């Protein structure tokens, strides 16, 4: 009963390779991507989890930018309302 065990090789993948693997898994699915790349599915799932925190940070930045733009839009709408009132006032004065 001698079982042959294959030696596990620890591979170091580049950041680019990891992101491409995640993109591939998003397109064709985790199981197919893992088979195609010779990885275990858990690596892809852990990669998704790891890189999703980066996306949340980007989401926070987008929320802040959206709030800033909404404030700016509100200010411009107020300014436009004031200009319209002034234009109406002066138009009445000319008549």
PyMOL commands that set and color helices and strands:
alter all, ss='L'
color gray80, all
select helices_A, chain A and resi 15-28+30-37+41-94
alter helices_A, ss='H'
color red, helices_A
deselect
rebuild
show_as cartoon
